[in-house]
Amino acid sequence: MHKELSKATGGEALVPFTWTVLRMLVTPHPLGGCGMAASPSAGVVDHAGRVFGHPGLYVFDGAIVPRPLGLNPSKTIAALAERGVELMMKE
């Protein structure tokens, strides 16, 4: 399916070595870019995902995690997103 989707969209399917040999997938999670911090001088969003200086603009994905966690961050990203939405709905 990966090869068919790549061909249909003009892309090139690249099958990772870890899948070819070990049948294990390695999926990187892009982190950072809109780091969470206490102030605009240290990051882009506050603890609730609100973009400093832009009322009504939020970021709720892995971009707000300021640095690698060392483990798969998917649950941390989901927890931050759920918390951010909950806080946003209370505003």
Secondary structure, 3 states (H helix, E strand, C coil): CHHHHHHHCCCCCCCCHHHHHHCCCCCCCCCCCCCECCCCCCCCECCCCEECCCCCCECCCHHHCCCCCCCCCHHHHHHHHHHHHHHHHHC
